Amino acid sequence: MPMNKHSLKVIFSSHEASEFKYIWLRDNCHCHSCIDSNSKQKLVDTAELDINISPTSFRVTENGQLELVWKENGDIHKSVYEPDWLYKYGRRLGTEAFHNEKDQVQLPPLEVWDRVSIWKNIPEISHKEVMETTNGLHTWLEMIYKYGVAILRNCPLDKNEILKVADRIAYVKNTIWGPTFDVVSEPVQSDPKHLAFTGRYLELHTDMNYREKSPGLQMLHCLKASDLKKTGKDVGGKSFFVDGFYVAKWLEDHHPASFHVLTSTPVTFAIKSHSMRYSQTIPVICVDKSGEVQEIHYNNRTLAPIQLPPHLVVPFYHAYKLMAQKMREPQSQLAFHMVPGDLVAFNNRRVLHGRTSFDPSKLERHLQGCYMDIDEVFTRYHSLIPEH
């Protein structure tokens, strides 16, 4: 039924009602002249539409479709809208859920975790299942989406196997380190070019915050590691991971003022490497307009001198310290020794990673890593979920 000269109201069988503006309906006509049949891309020129457009007639067909007839430049144009499509968009118009295309598929809720909860339902799956079955691929990508981290077990120990795994999703992201990078520790080793290539303790961090957009997904494939059964003791080199969303939520709940400081204070990350200097300024915790945490950017090794008015310096350091202390608590961490054949994939803008120290003269360790764009990962995941 028409509401005014600019819109009509659609009442659904569930007795819910939604208002649709005529200009919005005309702009989203999906007839063959408005949507390309092959690419599904939009052909109608939004800027050329009359903002005050209204149909010459409309009706509901026997199949429940909404049919509108427009008169444009002397020509007649007919638009037909399916009831399911109208219901889906009608529920979102004017709501926060409408801003994101991924809401068109039924996604599971994100699951924040600490050490206890992640070990109760460890996100792991076999390499064979992921590489050979669609269900396995879907399960693996869902783990990455929900938990921010997932472990592939029993991967082949071939160099560049990680590229085959990446190809199962999309493609790798080239960086200054190339398409892949190697973190190698052997008794005889050349001078390291990066702190990660030494045996020193690596505090929790996210990678490459100094780039315009830090890589979304990181994968690390263990090709070689000392056998703990043979050494009989922990020789170091243990990997550990923390859910940054869990830490951010804890900070918001227990120290809201500090949470506000870290979400509202841009800091600069910078590095000089390969004769290039990179820098980016961004908050440690990034939130969307509704206050939901979207990204974590934390790396003390590349954090540049904080540039703030004097009265904000101490509050920032206080908030930063609280976040670091919570991350470093053992109960926040998923920690384990990667063994040959393990491949860990994690959301680099959510999950922080680190490594305990070790003596490079006593420990053999070789990880091969790569990065991917997280939107490619999630788009692949979405493609495996049926729309409702």
Secondary structure by P-SEA (a helix, b strand, c coil): ccccccbbbbbccccbbbbbbaaaaaaacccccccccccccccccccccccccccccccccccbbbbbbbbcccbbbbbbbbaaaaaaaaaccccccccccccccccccbbbbcaaaaaaccccccaaaaaccaaaaaaaaaaaaaccbbbbcccccccaaaaaaaaacbbbbbccccccccccccccccccccccccccccccccccccccccccbbbbbbccccccccccccccbbbbbbcaaaaaaaaaaccaaaaaaaacbbbbbbbbcccbbbbbbbccbbbcccccccbbbbbccccccccccccaaaaaaaaaaaaaaaaacccccbbbbbcccbbbbbccccbbbbbbbbccccbbbbbbbccccaaaaaaaaaaacccc
